[in-house]
């Protein structure tokens, strides 16, 4: 990553987003950056599979009101 950044800066070929934000120099990539990206990806993936149960509970609540909570114990 650091080699790519150094070459792009030397050649003036940073991505156009950098020019739009008026960024001409980028800090070197560190191990902490890699850990932060890994943690962000893990956080994002942790929410992908739990939507269906919540949607079912909301459908029960819409149909039965507050009486739906005892009927649908899977989310409790």
C-alpha positions in Angstrom: 0.0 0.0 0.0 2.8 2.4 0.9 4.6 1.8 -2.4 1.4 2.5 -4.4 0.8 5.7 -2.4 4.4 6.9 -2.9 4.2 6.2 -6.6 0.8 7.9 -7.1 2.0 11.0 -5.2 5.2 11.2 -7.2 3.4 10.9 -10.5 0.5 13.1 -9.4 -2.0 10.3 -10.0 -3.9 10.1 -6.8 -7.6 9.2 -7.3 -9.8 12.1 -8.3 -11.6 12.1 -4.9 -8.4 13.4 -3.4 -8.3 16.3 -5.8 -11.9 17.1 -5.0 -11.0 17.3 -1.3 -7.8 19.2 -2.0 -5.6 16.4 -0.6 -2.1 16.2 -2.1 -0.3 14.1 0.4 -1.4 10.9 2.1 0.0 9.5 5.4 1.7 6.1 5.1 -0.4 3.0 5.8 0.1 1.4 9.2 -0.8 -1.8 10.9 -3.4 0.0 12.9 -5.1 1.0 9.6 -5.3 -2.7 8.6 -6.8 -3.6 12.0 -9.3 -0.8 11.8 -10.5 -1.9 8.3 -10.7 -5.5 9.5 -12.8 -4.5 12.5 -15.1 -2.3 10.4 -15.7 -5.2 8.0 -16.4 -7.6 10.9 -18.8 -5.1 12.4 -20.7 -4.7 9.1 -20.9 -8.5 8.5 -22.3 -9.0 12.0 -25.7 -7.4 11.1 -26.4 -9.2 7.8 -28.3 -12.3 9.1 -30.5 -10.9 11.8 -33.0 -8.8 9.8 -35.7 -11.5 9.2 -36.5 -12.1 12.9 -36.9 -8.4 13.5 -39.2 -8.0 10.5 -41.3 -11.0 11.7 -41.6 -9.4 15.2 -42.6 -6.1 13.7 -45.3 -7.8 11.6 -46.7 -9.6 14.7 -46.7 -6.3 16.6 -48.5 -4.6 13.7 -51.1 -7.3 13.6 -51.6 -7.9 17.3 -50.3 -4.8 19.0 -48.5 -5.2 22.4 -50.0 -8.7 22.8 -47.6 -9.9 20.1 -44.6 -9.9 22.5 -45.6 -13.1 24.3 -46.5 -14.7 21.0 -43.1 -14.2 19.5 -40.4 -15.1 22.0 -37.5 -15.6 19.5 -36.2 -12.1 19.8 -36.5 -11.8 23.6 
